[in-house]
């Protein structure tokens, strides 16, 4: 039983990590160059003025949870068991 919980958690983490790269570009805040904000030495002028990482992490967690629910439903509907360690 515990291995199924660990496996389901690992699947969620993998989905979360992959969906992060789909969610990060959302929100298209202007870069320092586009906004006309002076760039400090050593910083990239193409970096966004506000990164909104907290908002993007919450959105990513929600997206990953929905995708995880779909994956779990798919696994149980077609009777594809989660792997177990023996």
C-alpha positions in Angstrom: 0.0 0.0 0.0 2.8 2.4 0.9 4.5 1.8 -2.4 1.4 2.8 -4.3 1.3 6.1 -2.4 4.9 6.8 -3.0 4.5 5.9 -6.7 1.5 8.2 -7.0 3.4 11.0 -5.3 6.4 10.4 -7.6 4.1 10.6 -10.6 2.7 14.0 -9.3 6.2 15.3 -8.9 7.2 14.4 -12.4 4.0 15.9 -13.9 4.6 19.1 -11.8 8.2 19.4 -13.0 7.3 18.9 -16.7 4.3 21.3 -16.5 6.4 23.9 -14.9 8.1 24.6 -18.2 4.7 25.1 -19.8 3.6 27.5 -17.1 6.7 29.6 -16.7 6.4 31.6 -20.0 2.8 32.6 -19.2 2.0 36.1 -18.1 4.4 37.8 -20.6 5.6 40.7 -18.4 7.7 43.2 -20.3 11.5 42.9 -20.0 13.7 45.6 -18.6 14.6 46.7 -22.1 10.9 46.8 -23.3 9.8 48.8 -20.2 12.7 51.2 -20.5 13.9 50.4 -17.0 17.6 50.8 -16.4 19.5 47.5 -16.1 22.0 47.0 -13.3 25.4 45.9 -14.4 25.5 42.1 -14.7 21.7 41.7 -15.2 20.1 40.5 -18.4 18.1 43.2 -20.2 15.7 40.5 -21.4 14.7 39.5 -17.9 11.1 40.4 -16.9 10.6 43.4 -14.6 8.3 41.3 -12.3 8.8 37.5 -12.4 5.6 36.6 -10.5 7.1 33.2 -9.4 4.7 32.7 -6.5 1.6 33.1 -8.8 3.2 30.8 -11.4 4.0 28.1 -8.8 0.4 28.1 -7.5 -0.9 27.9 -11.1 1.5 25.1 -11.9 0.5 23.2 -8.8 -3.1 23.4 -9.9 -2.4 22.4 -13.5 -0.2 19.5 -12.3 -2.9 18.3 -9.9 -5.6 18.3 -12.6 -3.2 16.4 -14.9 -2.3 14.0 -12.1 -6.0 13.3 -11.5 -6.5 12.6 -15.2 -3.5 10.2 -15.1 -4.7 8.4 -12.0 -8.2 8.1 -13.4 -6.8 6.8 -16.7 -4.7 4.2 -14.8 -7.6 2.9 -12.8 -10.2 3.0 -15.6 -8.2 0.8 -17.9 -6.9 -1.2 -14.9 -3.3 -0.3 -15.3 -1.9 -1.0 -11.8 0.7 1.2 -10.3 4.1 -0.5 -10.0 5.0 -2.1 -6.7 8.4 -2.8 -5.1 8.6 -6.4 -3.9 
